[in-house]
């Protein structure tokens, strides 16, 4: 199943994420990946997501492959797939543990940002170092 992702989050699909077609609504997947993205930033970078320096979402590309249903156990994984000068990409996968298939996947482009000055900044070296260390280690679970 899900491999190569250093941060994983396993949970049961809540009723609130189900739409009138009786499967997980597309917006729920985006909330899930945004949640794990914020956890990654807090855990790996060690700074508050709303601190002086952070990141802003510049682009999101997401593909839905299979349906998920109420009370199904899923795992969401995220990793940094590219680091540039001022931006970096995160990759995501959403898996059905019960069915053993990938339900969705995507990427986001994030820009390092100085919120006080109001402009993008180069990805700080201490972020790069922390990301490299975390990505090389064993997978961790977000609970």
Secondary structure, DSSP 8 states (H G I E B T S, - for coil): ---S-SEEEEEE--GGGB-TTSSB-HHHHHHHHHHHHHHHIIIII-S-TTSSEEEEEEEEEEEE-S---TT-EEEEEEEEEEE-SSEEEEEEEEEETTTTEEEEEEEEEEEEEETTTTEE----HHHHHHHHHHHHS--EEE-
